[in-house]
Amino acid sequence: MKRRSTLRTTLFALIAAPLLLTVAHAEEGPFISIVTGLAPDDLLNVRAQPSPIGKTEARLANGASVNNLGCIDVDGRQWCKVEAENPKISGWTPARYLNPVNPASPPDPDQADASAAATNNAGQALDAATASPAAAQPPPALPPDLTARLGGADDAAAPATTPKSAAAIAMQDAYGLALVANEPPPTGETPAQAEATAGGAAIEIPCARNVGQPMTLCAASVEHKGSDKADVTVTWPDGGSRVISFYGGLPAGSDGDSDFRFTREGSLSMIRIGVSERFEITDAVAFGH
C-alpha cells in the first residue's frame, strides 16, 4: 500500500508540474499594449486572422488599451493577438500600432486542450492501476509504442527489456500527446497581393476610401515605365479611380489634389492621400520584382 501511495504522489507531481508553471506564468498579469500611431479620426481594425484581408471583428481608437497575448511574423510583417473585455474583443492587429509590443508568441488553445486531456487520461490510468490488488499481478502484453500508434512505426525505438507498468505507459502517452499538440500550426494565409506581371496585368491591393472604413480589396493595374518607374491605377469598388506614381523605387505622387504621404515597412509602401484614402502596395506589385 505504501509503495502504491508513493507512486501515485510522484506521478501526479510530474503531471502537475507543467500546469503549475503555466498558472504561475498567468499570475504574472496580462501584457498591456496601447493603440498608437493612427492618423486623426482613424481606427485600428482588429481582424479574425493575421492578414490585411481578414474579417474585421472590431475597431479601436488611438489610446485604447488591450491585452497583448503575443506576436507572430506573417510574410515579413508582425501581427499581435489582442483581447479586451469592455467591449469584448479578440483578434489580430498589426504590431506597428501597438506600444509596447509583446515579444512572446501567442498561446495555442489547441495545445492547452490537448495537455489537459492528456493529464486527465494519465490520472484515470493511474486510478485503474492502483485501485485494485490485481495491479500487483504481472501486466498484460504491452500495446505498441505511442510513436507507432501515431503513425511513426518505422522510426519507433525497440521496446525496453523490462516491462513497463500501466502508470508508466500512461505517463509516456501523456507526454507524447503533449509533444504532438506542440507541433507548430501552419503559418498565416496566402498573401492578398499577387505579384504583378508586365503589360498592365490586373491585380488587387488593400485599400480604403473613407475615414474609419476597414481596408478592402481594390482592382488595380500597373504600367511600367522603366526599372524604377511605374503608374499604379487603383479602381474603387463603388466607382472612380486613383493613379499613384512611383519614381526611383518609391511612391512619388498621385493624380489627386490632396496631401500625399507614405511610410515604408520592408518592401511594403503604406500610402495616404488626404485624410481618408489609404493604400498598401508592395514593390512586387509596383515594379514586378
C-alpha positions in Angstrom: 0.0 0.0 0.0 2.8 2.5 0.9 4.5 1.8 -2.4 1.3 2.5 -4.4 0.7 5.7 -2.5 4.3 6.9 -3.2 3.9 6.0 -6.9 0.6 8.0 -7.1 2.1 11.0 -5.4 5.2 11.0 -7.6 3.3 10.6 -10.9 0.7 13.4 -10.1 3.6 15.7 -9.1 5.2 15.1 -12.5 1.9 15.6 -14.4 1.0 18.7 -12.4 4.4 20.4 -12.8 3.9 21.9 -16.3 0.4 23.0 -15.3 1.7 24.8 -12.2 4.3 26.6 -14.3 1.5 27.7 -16.7 -0.6 29.0 -13.8 2.4 30.8 -12.3 3.1 32.5 -15.6 -0.5 33.6 -15.9 -0.4 35.1 -12.4 2.3 37.5 -13.6 -0.5 39.5 -15.1 -1.6 40.5 -18.7 0.7 42.3 -21.1 -0.9 45.6 -21.8 -0.4 47.5 -25.1 -1.7 50.9 -26.1 -3.1 51.6 -29.6 -1.0 54.4 -31.1 0.3 55.8 -34.4 -3.1 56.2 -36.1 -4.0 59.1 -38.3 -6.5 61.6 -36.9 -10.1 60.2 -36.9 -8.7 56.8 -38.0 -9.5 53.5 -36.3 -7.4 50.3 -35.9 -9.0 47.2 -37.4 -9.0 44.0 -35.2 -9.1 41.1 -37.6 -10.1 37.4 -37.2 -6.9 36.3 -38.9 -3.4 37.9 -39.1 -3.9 39.3 -42.6 -4.8 42.7 -44.1 -7.9 41.0 -45.7 -9.0 39.1 -42.7 -12.6 39.7 -41.4 -12.8 42.8 -39.3 -14.1 41.9 -35.8 -13.8 45.3 -34.2 -12.1 48.7 -34.4 -10.1 50.5 -31.8 -9.3 54.2 -31.4 -5.9 55.8 -30.5 -5.2 55.4 -26.8 -7.3 52.2 -26.4 -5.6 49.6 -24.1 -5.7 45.8 -24.9 -4.3 42.6 -23.5 -1.4 41.7 -25.9 -1.1 37.8 -25.9 1.9 37.8 -28.2 3.0 38.4 -31.7 4.0 36.3 -34.8 5.6 37.1 -38.1 3.4 36.6 -41.2 5.0 37.3 -44.6 7.6 39.7 -43.0 5.0 41.7 -41.0 4.4 41.4 -37.2 0.8 40.7 -36.1 -0.2 40.5 -32.4 -3.1 38.6 -30.8 -5.1 41.0 -28.6 -8.1 40.8 -26.3 -10.3 43.3 -24.4 -13.2 42.9 -22.0 -15.2 46.0 -22.4 -16.3 45.8 -25.1 -15.5 42.1 -25.7 -12.8 41.9 -28.4 -10.5 39.2 -29.6 -8.4 39.2 -32.8 -5.2 40.3 -34.6 -3.8 43.7 -35.2 -0.5 44.9 -36.9 2.2 45.3 -34.3 3.3 48.7 -35.6 0.2 50.2 -34.0 0.8 48.8 -30.5 3.1 50.1 -27.8 4.8 48.2 -26.2 4.9 45.0 -28.3 4.8 41.7 -26.5 7.9 39.7 -27.6 6.3 36.4 -26.6 4.4 34.2 -29.0 0.6 33.9 -28.5 -0.7 30.8 -26.8 -2.1 27.9 -28.8 -5.5 27.0 -27.5 -5.4 23.5 -29.1 -2.2 22.8 -27.2 -3.8 23.7 -23.8 -6.8 21.5 -24.6 -4.6 18.5 -25.6 -2.4 18.9 -22.5 -5.5 18.9 -20.2 -6.9 15.8 -21.9 -3.6 14.0 -21.7 -3.4 14.8 -17.9 -6.9 13.5 -17.4 -6.2 10.3 -19.3 -3.0 9.7 -17.2 -4.9 10.2 -14.0 -7.6 7.8 -15.0 -5.0 5.2 -16.0 -3.2 5.6 -12.6 -6.5 5.1 -10.7 -7.2 1.9 -12.6 -3.7 0.7 -11.9 -3.8 1.3 -8.1 -7.4 0.8 -7.2 -7.3 -3.0 -7.1 -4.9 -5.6 -5.7 -5.0 -7.1 -9.2 -2.5 -4.4 -10.1 0.2 -6.4 -8.4 -0.2 -9.2 -11.0 2.1 -9.4 -14.0 1.0 -6.8 -16.6 -0.6 -8.0 -19.8 1.3 -7.7 -23.1 2.2 -4.1 -23.8 0.5 -2.2 -26.6 2.6 -0.8 -29.5 4.8 2.1 -28.6 3.0 5.5 -28.8 5.2 6.6 -31.7 4.0 3.7 -33.8 0.3 4.3 -32.9 0.7 7.9 -34.0 2.0 6.9 -37.5 5.8 6.7 -36.9 6.2 3.0 -36.6 9.2 2.9 -38.9 11.2 5.2 -36.5 9.9 3.7 -33.2 12.6 2.6 -30.8 12.9 -1.1 -29.8 10.9 -1.9 -26.6 12.8 -2.0 -23.3 13.7 -5.4 -21.9 12.0 -4.5 -18.6 8.1 -4.5 -18.8 6.6 -1.1 -18.1 3.8 -0.6 -15.6 0.4 0.8 -16.7 1.2 4.0 -14.9 4.5 4.4 -16.8 2.6 3.8 -20.1 0.0 6.4 -19.1 2.8 8.9 -18.3 4.5 8.2 -21.6 1.2 8.7 -23.5 0.6 12.0 -21.7 3.9 13.5 -22.6 3.8 12.0 -26.2 0.4 13.6 -26.8 1.6 16.9 -25.4 4.6 16.8 -27.8 2.3 16.1 -30.8 0.0 19.0 -29.7 3.0 21.3 -29.6 3.8 21.0 -33.3 3.6 24.4 -34.8 0.4 25.2 -36.8 0.6 26.2 -40.5 1.7 29.8 -40.9 -0.7 32.6 -41.9 -2.7 32.9 -45.1 -1.8 33.4 -48.7 -0.8 37.0 -49.2 -3.5 39.1 -50.7 -1.3 40.8 -53.2 -0.2 38.6 -56.1 2.9 39.5 -58.0 2.2 41.8 -60.9 3.4 41.0 -64.4 4.4 43.3 -67.2 1.9 44.8 -69.6 -0.6 46.2 -67.1 -1.8 42.9 -65.6 -4.9 43.1 -63.3 -4.2 42.7 -59.6 -5.8 43.6 -56.2 -4.4 45.7 -53.4 -5.7 46.6 -49.9 -7.4 50.0 -50.0 -9.8 52.2 -48.1 -11.6 55.3 -49.4 -13.4 56.8 -46.3 -12.4 57.7 -42.8 -12.8 54.7 -40.4 -13.6 52.3 -43.3 -11.9 48.9 -43.0 -9.4 48.0 -45.6 -10.9 46.1 -48.6 -9.5 45.0 -51.9 -9.4 47.2 -55.0 -8.7 46.2 -58.5 -5.5 47.7 -59.9 -3.4 47.7 -63.0 0.3 48.6 -63.4 2.0 50.5 -66.3 5.8 50.0 -66.0 7.9 52.9 -67.4 11.3 51.6 -66.6 13.1 49.6 -63.9 12.2 52.0 -61.1 9.2 54.0 -62.6 5.5 52.9 -62.7 2.0 54.1 -62.5 -0.5 52.1 -60.5 -4.2 52.7 -61.3 -6.5 51.7 -58.5 -10.2 51.3 -59.2 -12.6 51.8 -56.3 -15.3 49.2 -55.8 -18.0 51.9 -55.9 -16.6 53.6 -59.0 -13.8 56.0 -59.8 -10.1 55.5 -59.7 -6.8 56.9 -58.3 -3.4 56.9 -60.1 -0.4 56.5 -57.9 3.1 57.2 -59.4 6.3 55.5 -58.4 9.7 57.0 -59.2 13.2 55.9 -58.0 11.7 52.8 -56.4 9.4 54.9 -54.1 5.9 56.4 -54.2 6.2 59.8 -55.7 2.6 61.3 -56.0 -0.9 60.8 -57.3 -3.4 62.4 -59.7 -5.3 63.8 -56.7 -5.0 67.3 -55.3 -4.9 66.2 -51.6 -1.8 65.8 -49.5 0.3 62.8 -50.4 2.5 60.9 -47.9 3.7 57.4 -47.3 5.7 55.2 -44.9 7.7 52.1 -45.7 7.8 48.7 -43.9 10.2 46.4 -45.6 9.1 46.2 -49.3 5.6 47.5 -48.5 4.6 51.1 -49.2 1.7 52.3 -47.0 0.3 55.3 -48.8 -2.2 58.0 -47.5 -3.8 60.6 -49.7 -5.7 63.3 -47.9 -7.3 62.4 -44.6 -9.1 59.2 -45.8 -7.6 57.4 -48.7 -5.3 54.6 -47.8 -3.4 52.1 -50.0 -0.9 49.3 -49.4 1.3 48.5 -52.4 4.3 46.1 -52.4 7.4 46.6 -54.6 6.5 43.3 -56.3 3.2 44.9 -57.5 4.8 48.3 -58.5 7.9 47.0 -60.2 7.3 43.3 -60.8 10.3 42.1 -58.9 
